[in-house]
């Protein structure tokens, strides 16, 4: 049976690959990992039916199993070894490449003679509890936060616009190209730029869409199917736009510091007088947990704190010291595939003893 590294090399000769494919090939060609990766991926490949590509839930399960196996291996050593570092790196690469690779391989095999490569779409999915960064075909550099998904064309060649779709949070350093504007389509509000740096947060399960402009300029509005842009606002550097999806209320605020919106790309989570509901939304994605608020009075609380790569227990101790909050963590249950579900965190108000 052909090895995974050989399969990737063969795929690369079709000129259908991206920079991340080269990085993945370099990683899995190491003698320590080639056999292990081949065995694992061959198992998943054999499970795939020949008549259909599969579904997102199955791909997500595969990613979860890969991350679970990597975490078990890296935690068995007290000090980070070369192999542990490579597994950690491979974990992030897996989040980027597994689903797009399966899609691309299927399309290449099934439609090799007729496929229009420029029309193919890649989807990068970052699991909860993980962040990732990568380059698009045009040189735009992107960081994706936990639980995010970005869809983009395999190639921007011969296109009038560089259109990507974001569900989640991303920090964008857009490659300048005045002739081919860069469009970020989101749930509720779209972004149009030619070259600039900004942060966008637009999770489908959160009530607000937020855009913070670091430098350059940003147009906000809606991209139409006819490739025209219906503008509603124009942001300047150090401005933050926020849209409430429920009532369509829109605001723009001038800020003296954008650290709260951009620190996550450096492994820091910053809260600045944020409501506990906003804190919960971020913690759930940061630590891959489900939070239950037992006492509704806690929704009136606000938090100001900075977490720097803190373990969950350390973050919770900081919160409990600054607010009258007790917490209980329940481990997730193991499913039929051997994958552990989300841990459940219950927050309660501390009651004073009379």
C-alpha positions as a Markdown table, in Angstrom:
| # | Residue | x | y | z |
|---|---|---|---|---|
| 1 | Unk | 0.0 | 0.0 | 0.0 |
| 2 | Unk | 1.3 | 3.5 | -0.9 |
| 3 | Unk | 2.5 | 5.4 | 2.2 |
| 4 | Unk | 1.0 | 8.7 | 3.2 |
| 5 | Unk | 4.2 | 10.6 | 2.4 |
| 6 | Unk | 4.3 | 9.0 | -1.1 |
| 7 | Unk | 0.6 | 9.9 | -1.6 |
| 8 | Unk | 1.2 | 13.5 | -0.6 |
| 9 | Unk | 4.2 | 13.7 | -3.0 |
| 10 | Unk | 2.1 | 12.3 | -5.8 |
| 11 | Unk | -0.6 | 14.9 | -5.0 |
| 12 | Unk | 2.0 | 17.6 | -5.0 |
| 13 | Unk | 3.1 | 16.7 | -8.6 |
| 14 | Unk | -0.3 | 17.7 | -9.8 |
| 15 | Unk | 0.5 | 21.3 | -8.8 |
| 16 | Unk | -2.6 | 21.3 | -6.6 |
| 17 | Unk | -0.8 | 21.8 | -3.3 |
| 18 | Unk | -0.3 | 24.7 | -0.8 |
| 19 | Unk | 2.5 | 25.7 | 1.4 |
| 20 | Unk | 1.0 | 23.7 | 4.3 |
| 21 | Unk | 1.3 | 20.5 | 2.3 |
| 22 | Unk | 5.0 | 21.0 | 2.0 |
| 23 | Unk | 5.3 | 21.6 | 5.7 |
| 24 | Unk | 3.2 | 18.5 | 6.5 |
| 25 | Unk | 5.4 | 16.4 | 4.1 |
| 26 | Unk | 8.5 | 17.6 | 5.8 |
| 27 | Unk | 7.1 | 16.7 | 9.2 |
| 28 | Unk | 5.7 | 13.2 | 8.5 |
| 29 | Unk | 8.8 | 12.2 | 6.5 |
| 30 | Unk | 10.8 | 12.0 | 9.8 |
| 31 | Unk | 11.6 | 8.3 | 10.4 |
| 32 | Unk | 10.1 | 8.4 | 13.8 |
| 33 | Unk | 6.6 | 9.3 | 12.5 |
| 34 | Unk | 6.3 | 8.1 | 9.0 |
| 35 | Unk | 5.2 | 4.6 | 9.9 |
| 36 | Unk | 2.9 | 5.8 | 12.7 |
| 37 | Unk | 1.2 | 8.3 | 10.5 |
| 38 | Unk | 0.9 | 5.9 | 7.6 |
| 39 | Unk | -0.8 | 3.3 | 9.8 |
| 40 | Unk | -3.2 | 5.8 | 11.3 |
| 41 | Unk | -4.1 | 7.5 | 8.1 |
| 42 | Unk | -4.5 | 4.2 | 6.2 |
| 43 | Unk | -6.9 | 3.1 | 8.8 |
| 44 | Unk | -9.1 | 6.2 | 8.3 |
| 45 | Unk | -8.7 | 5.8 | 4.5 |
| 46 | Unk | -9.9 | 2.2 | 4.5 |
| 47 | Unk | -12.9 | 3.2 | 6.6 |
| 48 | Unk | -14.1 | 5.7 | 3.9 |
| 49 | Unk | -16.8 | 4.4 | 1.5 |
| 50 | Unk | -15.9 | 4.5 | -2.1 |
| 51 | Unk | -19.2 | 6.3 | -3.1 |
| 52 | Unk | -19.1 | 9.3 | -0.9 |
| 53 | Unk | -16.6 | 11.8 | 0.5 |
| 54 | Unk | -18.0 | 11.7 | 4.1 |
| 55 | Unk | -19.3 | 14.4 | 6.4 |
| 56 | Unk | -18.0 | 17.1 | 8.7 |
| 57 | Unk | -18.9 | 15.2 | 11.9 |
| 58 | Unk | -16.8 | 12.2 | 10.8 |
| 59 | Unk | -13.8 | 14.4 | 9.9 |
| 60 | Unk | -14.2 | 16.2 | 13.2 |
| 61 | Unk | -14.1 | 12.9 | 15.1 |
| 62 | Unk | -10.9 | 11.9 | 13.2 |
| 63 | Unk | -9.3 | 15.2 | 14.2 |
| 64 | Unk | -10.4 | 14.8 | 17.9 |
| 65 | Unk | -8.9 | 11.3 | 17.9 |
| 66 | Unk | -5.6 | 12.6 | 16.4 |
| 67 | Unk | -5.4 | 15.4 | 19.0 |
| 68 | Unk | -6.3 | 13.0 | 21.8 |
| 69 | Unk | -3.5 | 10.6 | 20.8 |
| 70 | Unk | -1.0 | 13.4 | 20.4 |
| 71 | Unk | -1.9 | 14.7 | 23.9 |
| 72 | Unk | -1.4 | 11.3 | 25.4 |
| 73 | Unk | 2.0 | 10.9 | 23.8 |
| 74 | Unk | 3.2 | 14.4 | 24.8 |
| 75 | Unk | 2.1 | 14.1 | 28.4 |
| 76 | Unk | 4.1 | 10.9 | 29.0 |
| 77 | Unk | 7.3 | 12.9 | 29.1 |
| 78 | Unk | 8.2 | 15.4 | 31.9 |
| 79 | Unk | 10.4 | 17.5 | 29.6 |
| 80 | Unk | 9.5 | 18.5 | 26.0 |
| 81 | Unk | 11.6 | 16.3 | 23.7 |
| 82 | Unk | 12.2 | 16.8 | 20.0 |
| 83 | Unk | 9.5 | 14.2 | 19.3 |
| 84 | Unk | 7.1 | 16.0 | 21.7 |
| 85 | Unk | 7.6 | 19.3 | 20.0 |
| 86 | Unk | 7.1 | 17.7 | 16.6 |
| 87 | Unk | 3.9 | 16.0 | 17.7 |
| 88 | Unk | 2.6 | 19.3 | 19.0 |
| 89 | Unk | 3.4 | 20.9 | 15.7 |
| 90 | Unk | 1.8 | 18.1 | 13.9 |
| 91 | Unk | -1.3 | 18.6 | 16.0 |
| 92 | Unk | -1.7 | 22.1 | 14.7 |
| 93 | Unk | -0.9 | 21.0 | 11.1 |
| 94 | Unk | -3.5 | 18.3 | 11.4 |
| 95 | Unk | -6.1 | 20.9 | 12.3 |
| 96 | Unk | -5.3 | 22.7 | 9.1 |
| 97 | Unk | -4.8 | 20.0 | 6.6 |
| 98 | Unk | -6.8 | 16.8 | 7.2 |
| 99 | Unk | -10.2 | 17.9 | 6.0 |
| 100 | Unk | -8.9 | 20.0 | 3.0 |
| 101 | Unk | -6.6 | 17.2 | 2.0 |
| 102 | Unk | -9.3 | 14.6 | 2.0 |
| 103 | Unk | -11.5 | 16.9 | 0.0 |
| 104 | Unk | -8.8 | 17.7 | -2.5 |
| 105 | Unk | -7.7 | 14.1 | -2.9 |
| 106 | Unk | -11.3 | 13.0 | -3.5 |
| 107 | Unk | -11.9 | 15.7 | -6.1 |
| 108 | Unk | -8.5 | 15.0 | -7.8 |
| 109 | Unk | -9.2 | 11.3 | -8.2 |
| 110 | Unk | -12.9 | 11.6 | -9.2 |
| 111 | Unk | -12.6 | 14.6 | -11.5 |
| 112 | Unk | -8.9 | 14.6 | -12.6 |
| 113 | Unk | -9.7 | 15.3 | -16.2 |
| 114 | Unk | -12.4 | 17.9 | -15.7 |
| 115 | Unk | -12.0 | 19.6 | -12.4 |
| 116 | Unk | -11.6 | 23.4 | -12.4 |
| 117 | Unk | -8.9 | 23.8 | -9.7 |
| 118 | Unk | -9.4 | 27.5 | -9.3 |
| 119 | Unk | -13.0 | 26.9 | -8.2 |
| 120 | Unk | -12.1 | 24.4 | -5.4 |
| 121 | Unk | -12.5 | 25.6 | -1.8 |
| 122 | Unk | -10.4 | 24.8 | 1.2 |
| 123 | Unk | -11.9 | 24.8 | 4.6 |
| 124 | Unk | -9.6 | 25.2 | 7.6 |
| 125 | Unk | -11.2 | 24.1 | 10.9 |
| 126 | Unk | -9.4 | 24.8 | 14.2 |
| 127 | Unk | -10.6 | 22.6 | 17.1 |
| 128 | Unk | -11.6 | 24.1 | 20.5 |
| 129 | Unk | -8.7 | 24.7 | 22.7 |
| 130 | Unk | -6.3 | 25.3 | 19.8 |
| 131 | Unk | -5.1 | 28.2 | 17.7 |
| 132 | Unk | -3.4 | 28.2 | 14.4 |
| 133 | Unk | -1.8 | 30.4 | 11.8 |
| 134 | Unk | -1.1 | 30.0 | 8.1 |
| 135 | Unk | -0.7 | 31.8 | 4.7 |
| 136 | Unk | -3.3 | 32.1 | 2.0 |
| 137 | Unk | -2.3 | 31.6 | -1.7 |
| 138 | Unk | -2.0 | 35.4 | -2.1 |
| 139 | Unk | 0.4 | 35.8 | 0.8 |
| 140 | Unk | -2.2 | 37.0 | 3.4 |
| 141 | Unk | -1.2 | 35.8 | 6.8 |
| 142 | Unk | -4.0 | 34.7 | 9.2 |
| 143 | Unk | -4.3 | 33.5 | 12.8 |
| 144 | Unk | -7.4 | 31.5 | 13.6 |
| 145 | Unk | -8.7 | 31.3 | 17.2 |
| 146 | Unk | -10.1 | 28.2 | 18.8 |
| 147 | Unk | -13.3 | 26.8 | 17.3 |
| 148 | Unk | -13.0 | 28.8 | 14.1 |
| 149 | Unk | -13.5 | 27.9 | 10.5 |
| 150 | Unk | -12.2 | 29.7 | 7.4 |
| 151 | Unk | -13.2 | 28.8 | 3.8 |
| 152 | Unk | -11.1 | 30.2 | 0.9 |
| 153 | Unk | -10.4 | 29.3 | -2.8 |
| 154 | Unk | -7.4 | 27.1 | -3.5 |
| 155 | Unk | -6.3 | 29.9 | -5.9 |
| 156 | Unk | -7.1 | 33.6 | -6.3 |
| 157 | Unk | -5.8 | 33.6 | -9.9 |
| 158 | Unk | -8.1 | 35.3 | -12.5 |
| 159 | Unk | -10.5 | 36.4 | -9.8 |
| 160 | Unk | -11.8 | 40.0 | -9.3 |
| 161 | Unk | -12.1 | 39.6 | -5.5 |
| 162 | Unk | -10.3 | 37.5 | -2.9 |
| 163 | Unk | -13.3 | 36.2 | -1.0 |
| 164 | Unk | -13.0 | 34.1 | 2.2 |
| 165 | Unk | -15.7 | 33.1 | 4.7 |
| 166 | Unk | -15.1 | 33.3 | 8.5 |
| 167 | Unk | -17.0 | 31.6 | 11.3 |
| 168 | Unk | -15.1 | 32.3 | 14.4 |
| 169 | Unk | -12.2 | 34.7 | 15.2 |
| 170 | Unk | -9.3 | 35.6 | 12.9 |
| 171 | Unk | -6.5 | 38.1 | 12.9 |
| 172 | Unk | -5.7 | 39.1 | 9.3 |
| 173 | Unk | -2.6 | 40.7 | 7.8 |
| 174 | Unk | -3.9 | 41.1 | 4.3 |
| 175 | Unk | -1.5 | 41.2 | 1.3 |
| 176 | Unk | -2.0 | 44.5 | -0.5 |
| 177 | Unk | -3.6 | 44.3 | -3.9 |
| 178 | Unk | -5.7 | 47.3 | -5.0 |
| 179 | Unk | -6.8 | 45.5 | -8.1 |
| 180 | Unk | -8.2 | 42.5 | -6.2 |
| 181 | Unk | -10.0 | 43.5 | -3.0 |
| 182 | Unk | -10.0 | 41.1 | 0.0 |
| 183 | Unk | -13.5 | 40.3 | 1.3 |
| 184 | Unk | -14.2 | 38.5 | 4.6 |
| 185 | Unk | -17.8 | 37.2 | 4.6 |
| 186 | Unk | -19.2 | 36.7 | 8.1 |
| 187 | Unk | -22.6 | 36.1 | 9.7 |
| 188 | Unk | -24.2 | 39.6 | 9.9 |
| 189 | Unk | -21.4 | 41.8 | 8.6 |
| 190 | Unk | -18.8 | 41.6 | 5.8 |
| 191 | Unk | -15.3 | 43.3 | 5.5 |
| 192 | Unk | -13.7 | 44.7 | 2.4 |
| 193 | Unk | -10.0 | 45.8 | 2.3 |
| 194 | Unk | -7.1 | 46.0 | -0.2 |
| 195 | Unk | -4.3 | 45.5 | 2.3 |
| 196 | Unk | -4.5 | 46.1 | 6.1 |
| 197 | Unk | -4.3 | 44.5 | 9.6 |
| 198 | Unk | -7.4 | 43.8 | 11.6 |
| 199 | Unk | -9.1 | 41.3 | 14.0 |
| 200 | Unk | -12.6 | 40.0 | 13.4 |
| 201 | Unk | -14.7 | 37.9 | 15.8 |
| 202 | Unk | -17.9 | 36.4 | 14.3 |
| 203 | Unk | -18.9 | 33.1 | 16.0 |
| 204 | Unk | -22.3 | 31.8 | 14.9 |
| 205 | Unk | -23.1 | 30.9 | 18.5 |
| 206 | Unk | -22.3 | 34.4 | 19.9 |
| 207 | Unk | -24.7 | 37.4 | 19.8 |
| 208 | Unk | -22.2 | 40.0 | 18.5 |
| 209 | Unk | -19.8 | 40.6 | 15.6 |
| 210 | Unk | -16.7 | 42.6 | 16.4 |
| 211 | Unk | -14.1 | 44.1 | 14.1 |
| 212 | Unk | -11.0 | 45.9 | 15.5 |
| 213 | Unk | -8.8 | 47.8 | 13.0 |
| 214 | Unk | -5.0 | 47.8 | 13.8 |
| 215 | Unk | -3.8 | 49.7 | 10.7 |
| 216 | Unk | -4.9 | 50.6 | 7.2 |
| 217 | Unk | -8.6 | 51.0 | 6.5 |
| 218 | Unk | -11.7 | 48.8 | 6.5 |
| 219 | Unk | -15.1 | 49.0 | 4.8 |
| 220 | Unk | -18.0 | 47.3 | 6.6 |
| 221 | Unk | -21.2 | 46.2 | 4.9 |
| 222 | Unk | -22.5 | 43.3 | 2.8 |
| 223 | Unk | -21.0 | 41.6 | -0.3 |
| 224 | Unk | -23.7 | 41.0 | -2.8 |
| 225 | Unk | -23.9 | 37.9 | -5.2 |
| 226 | Unk | -23.1 | 40.4 | -8.0 |
| 227 | Unk | -19.7 | 41.2 | -6.3 |
| 228 | Unk | -20.8 | 44.7 | -5.4 |
| 229 | Unk | -20.3 | 45.9 | -1.8 |
| 230 | Unk | -23.0 | 47.7 | 0.1 |
| 231 | Unk | -21.0 | 49.8 | 2.5 |
| 232 | Unk | -22.4 | 50.9 | 5.9 |
| 233 | Unk | -19.3 | 52.1 | 7.7 |
| 234 | Unk | -15.6 | 53.0 | 7.2 |
| 235 | Unk | -13.2 | 52.2 | 10.0 |
| 236 | Unk | -10.0 | 54.0 | 10.8 |
| 237 | Unk | -7.1 | 52.6 | 12.9 |
| 238 | Unk | -7.8 | 52.1 | 16.6 |
| 239 | Unk | -11.5 | 51.9 | 16.0 |
| 240 | Unk | -13.7 | 49.0 | 17.0 |
| 241 | Unk | -17.1 | 48.2 | 15.3 |
| 242 | Unk | -19.7 | 46.0 | 17.0 |
| 243 | Unk | -22.9 | 44.6 | 15.6 |
| 244 | Unk | -25.6 | 43.1 | 17.7 |
| 245 | Unk | -27.1 | 40.4 | 15.4 |
| 246 | Unk | -30.4 | 40.3 | 17.2 |
| 247 | Unk | -31.5 | 43.9 | 16.8 |
| 248 | Unk | -29.0 | 45.0 | 14.2 |
| 249 | Unk | -27.7 | 47.7 | 16.5 |
| 250 | Unk | -24.3 | 49.0 | 15.2 |
| 251 | Unk | -21.6 | 51.1 | 16.9 |
| 252 | Unk | -18.1 | 52.3 | 16.3 |
| 253 | Unk | -15.8 | 53.2 | 19.2 |
| 254 | Unk | -12.4 | 54.8 | 19.3 |
| 255 | Unk | -9.9 | 52.9 | 21.5 |
| 256 | Unk | -6.6 | 53.9 | 23.0 |
| 257 | Unk | -5.5 | 50.2 | 23.2 |
| 258 | Unk | -6.5 | 47.2 | 21.2 |
| 259 | Unk | -4.8 | 44.6 | 23.3 |
| 260 | Unk | -8.1 | 43.2 | 24.5 |
| 261 | Unk | -8.9 | 42.3 | 20.9 |
| 262 | Unk | -5.5 | 41.1 | 19.6 |
| 263 | Unk | -3.6 | 39.6 | 22.6 |
| 264 | Unk | -5.0 | 36.1 | 21.9 |
| 265 | Unk | -2.5 | 35.6 | 19.0 |
| 266 | Unk | 0.3 | 35.8 | 21.6 |
| 267 | Unk | -1.3 | 33.3 | 23.9 |
| 268 | Unk | -3.0 | 35.9 | 26.2 |
| 269 | Unk | -6.6 | 36.3 | 27.0 |
| 270 | Unk | -7.6 | 39.8 | 28.2 |
| 271 | Unk | -10.8 | 40.7 | 30.0 |
| 272 | Unk | -11.5 | 44.4 | 30.7 |
| 273 | Unk | -14.7 | 44.9 | 32.7 |
| 274 | Unk | -16.4 | 42.2 | 30.5 |
| 275 | Unk | -19.8 | 40.7 | 31.5 |
| 276 | Unk | -19.6 | 37.2 | 32.8 |
| 277 | Unk | -21.5 | 35.9 | 29.7 |
| 278 | Unk | -18.7 | 37.2 | 27.5 |
| 279 | Unk | -16.1 | 35.7 | 29.8 |
| 280 | Unk | -17.9 | 32.3 | 29.5 |
| 281 | Unk | -18.1 | 32.4 | 25.7 |
| 282 | Unk | -14.3 | 32.9 | 25.5 |
| 283 | Unk | -13.4 | 30.4 | 28.2 |
| 284 | Unk | -15.6 | 27.7 | 26.5 |
| 285 | Unk | -13.6 | 28.0 | 23.3 |
| 286 | Unk | -10.2 | 28.5 | 25.0 |
| 287 | Unk | -10.5 | 25.4 | 27.1 |
| 288 | Unk | -13.0 | 23.3 | 25.2 |
| 289 | Unk | -15.5 | 23.2 | 28.1 |
| 290 | Unk | -19.2 | 23.7 | 28.5 |
| 291 | Unk | -20.1 | 26.2 | 31.2 |
| 292 | Unk | -23.3 | 26.1 | 33.2 |
| 293 | Unk | -24.3 | 29.2 | 35.3 |
| 294 | Unk | -26.2 | 27.8 | 38.3 |
| 295 | Unk | -27.1 | 31.2 | 39.8 |
| 296 | Unk | -28.5 | 33.8 | 37.3 |
| 297 | Unk | -27.3 | 36.6 | 39.6 |
| 298 | Unk | -23.8 | 35.9 | 38.3 |
| 299 | Unk | -24.8 | 37.3 | 34.9 |
| 300 | Unk | -24.6 | 40.8 | 36.6 |
| 301 | Unk | -20.9 | 40.3 | 37.3 |
| 302 | Unk | -18.0 | 41.7 | 35.3 |
| 303 | Unk | -14.4 | 40.6 | 35.1 |
| 304 | Unk | -11.0 | 42.3 | 34.6 |
| 305 | Unk | -8.1 | 39.9 | 34.3 |
| 306 | Unk | -5.4 | 38.7 | 32.0 |
| 307 | Unk | -4.6 | 35.0 | 31.5 |
| 308 | Unk | -1.3 | 34.0 | 29.9 |
| 309 | Unk | -1.5 | 30.4 | 28.8 |
| 310 | Unk | -3.1 | 29.5 | 32.1 |
| 311 | Unk | -4.4 | 26.0 | 32.8 |
| 312 | Unk | -8.1 | 26.0 | 33.4 |
| 313 | Unk | -7.8 | 25.4 | 37.1 |
| 314 | Unk | -5.4 | 28.4 | 37.5 |
| 315 | Unk | -7.8 | 30.6 | 35.5 |
| 316 | Unk | -10.7 | 29.6 | 37.7 |
| 317 | Unk | -8.8 | 30.3 | 40.9 |
| 318 | Unk | -8.0 | 33.8 | 39.6 |
| 319 | Unk | -11.7 | 34.4 | 38.8 |
| 320 | Unk | -12.8 | 33.0 | 42.3 |
| 321 | Unk | -10.4 | 35.4 | 44.0 |
| 322 | Unk | -11.7 | 38.4 | 42.2 |
| 323 | Unk | -15.4 | 37.5 | 42.4 |
| 324 | Unk | -17.6 | 35.6 | 44.9 |
| 325 | Unk | -17.8 | 32.6 | 42.6 |
| 326 | Unk | -17.5 | 28.9 | 43.3 |
| 327 | Unk | -16.9 | 26.3 | 40.6 |
| 328 | Unk | -17.1 | 22.6 | 40.0 |
| 329 | Unk | -15.5 | 20.7 | 37.1 |
| 330 | Unk | -17.0 | 17.4 | 35.9 |
| 331 | Unk | -14.9 | 15.3 | 33.4 |
| 332 | Unk | -16.4 | 14.5 | 30.0 |
| 333 | Unk | -17.8 | 11.1 | 29.3 |
| 334 | Unk | -16.1 | 8.7 | 26.9 |
| 335 | Unk | -18.1 | 7.9 | 23.8 |
| 336 | Unk | -18.3 | 4.8 | 21.6 |
| 337 | Unk | -15.2 | 5.9 | 19.6 |
| 338 | Unk | -13.0 | 6.3 | 22.7 |
| 339 | Unk | -13.1 | 10.1 | 22.5 |
| 340 | Unk | -13.7 | 12.1 | 25.7 |
| 341 | Unk | -16.5 | 14.7 | 25.6 |
| 342 | Unk | -16.3 | 18.2 | 26.9 |
| 343 | Unk | -15.8 | 18.8 | 30.6 |
| 344 | Unk | -18.6 | 20.6 | 32.3 |
| 345 | Unk | -17.9 | 23.6 | 34.5 |
| 346 | Unk | -20.6 | 24.8 | 36.9 |
| 347 | Unk | -20.4 | 28.3 | 38.3 |
| 348 | Unk | -22.2 | 29.2 | 41.5 |
| 349 | Unk | -22.4 | 32.3 | 43.7 |
| 350 | Unk | -20.6 | 32.0 | 47.0 |
| 351 | Unk | -23.1 | 32.3 | 49.9 |
| 352 | Unk | -22.0 | 34.1 | 53.0 |
| 353 | Unk | -22.1 | 32.1 | 56.2 |
| 354 | Unk | -24.2 | 33.9 | 58.8 |
